[in-house]
Amino acid sequence: MAQDKSTSDRMEKIVSLCKRRGFIMQSSEIYGGLNGCWDYGPLGAELKRNLKDFWWRRMVRERDDVVGMDGSILMNRQVWVASGHEATFSDPMVDCRNCKSRLRADQLPEKDGKRQCTVCGSLDLTEPRAFNLMFKTYVGATEDESAITYLRPETAQAIFVQFKNILEVARKKLPFGIAQIGKAFRNEINPRNFTFRSREFEQMELEYFCRPEGGLELLEYWLKERLKFYKDIGISSELLHIHKIPPEECAHYSKGTYDIEFDFPFGIQELEGVAYRTDYDLTQHQKASGKLLEYFDEETKQRFVPHVVEPSAGVDRTVLALICAAYSEEMAPDEKGKLETRIVLKFHPRMAPIKCGIFPLLKNNEKLVRQAREIVKILRPHMMVFYDESGAIGRRYRRQDEAGTPFGVTVDFDTIGENGPTNEGTVTIRERDSMKQERVPILELKSLLLDRID
Ligand code: ATP
C-alpha cells in the first residue's frame, strides 16, 4: 500500500533513532545483514525485557489460574505433522517474471483485475503456489529424511504436547492456563516494515484451557484482559483497533478470533491474535501420539478433551508499537532560551529502558561527583539507572529524552550545602514529559521513584 510522505518520514526517523541510540540494529550488519533478522542493542534489550517481564507478571505471577513453562525450540517432527503445520503452514507465493522479485500473493495490489508487482509495477506474475514458512533442519549427524525437523514457527505447540504433564504437576482445575515466552521462526516471503515482519521473533502465548461451554465467554474475557494490558504499558486505546475475524475467514477449527491491531506509521496491523481454538490442538495430538490428553472432572466424573482460548502476542511487534507510540518531536527552549526540536520517547515509566538519569552539575567538582555516585549506589539495586557527567546539563537531559528515560536527578550546589543549609541533602528531579523540576530529599528518592515506575 502506498504511504504518504509524512508517514514514511516518521517511520524513517524512528528506524534511524533506533539505530543511533542502540535500540534495534540490523543483524550481522558488517556482512551486509540478514534479511528479516534484527539485534537489540543496550536500550532495546532493556525495553524488550521490561515488556516480557510485565507480561509474565500480569499473565502468570498475579494469577492463581495460570502457570508458566519454557519449552525447547526443536521438537519431534511429529508435533508439526499432527498440528497441521507440515502440510499447511504456508503462504501463497508468486514470482515477478519482469524483475524476478518473490512476493506474497495475498498482499499485492490489483490493477485491471490482475495482481501487480510492488517492486516494478509489472502485471506479469506467475500463478500463486504454496510456500511452507517453517525452517527445516536436521537433528544429528545424518542429513536424511528421518533426521528432519523444524525450528518452531510458534511456541504454542510445546504447551499442547506438555498439557498432560503440566496438568498433573500443577494440580489445577479447569479453567486454567499455561503461558510461555520464546523464540519462533518463520521463513517469511517478504520480511518488511522494520521488525514488524521478521524471520526470527519472539512470542508471548497463553493457552487457557476450559470446558467446551465456557469457550465463547472466555474469548471475550481474554480480549478485555489483553486490552487492559496494552493500556497498562502505555499504549492508548486510540491507537488500538479490534478486528473481529468474519467466521468464513477464521481457521476451520476456530469458533471465534479477534485481532488486536495497532496504528503503525505504515498502517493498521496485527499486534496480537485472541482465538478460541476449540479442542482442535489437543485432539490432533491425542490422535497422532496415541496418548490420552483428557481432563478428568472429579465432581461429575466426566472425561473430556478441554477447549482452549489463546491470546498470542508478538514481543517484537509490541516493542515496535511501544516505540512508535512513544516517539514525539516538539519544540522546546535550549539552555539559552532558543527554541529547538526535542525528540522524546514518551514511554510509560514501567517500560522505559532506563528509569532515572543521574547527573552531577559539574564533572570537575569532587563533592558533586561523589554525591551523585552515592545516589547511583542507592538506586541501582532497584532500577536501571544511568550516570552521566559529560556536557552541559541541558544536553544530558536531551540525551535521556531520546532514550525515553522518565526521570533525571541532578546534584547541584544546593545539594552539597554550598548555598546554605536550606536545601542541603536534596536534589532536583526532572520529569521527562513536562520538563518540570521538583526538589526532594535524597532520603526519599528511592521510594518516590519506585512508586512512579511501577
Ligand atoms: P500475520 O498475519 O501478520 O502473518 P499471523 O496471524 O500469522 O500474523 P499468528 O500466527 O497469529 O500471526 O502469531 C501470533 C503473533 O505472533 C502475531 O500477532 C504477531 O504479533 C507475532 N508474529 C507472527 N509472525 C510474525 C513475524 N513474522 N514477525 C514478527 N512477529 C510475528
Residues whose N, C-alpha, C, O or C-beta is under 5 A from the ligand:
A	BS01	ATP	R186 E188 T195 F196 R197 S198 F201 Q203 E270 L271 E272 G273 S312 A313 G314 R317
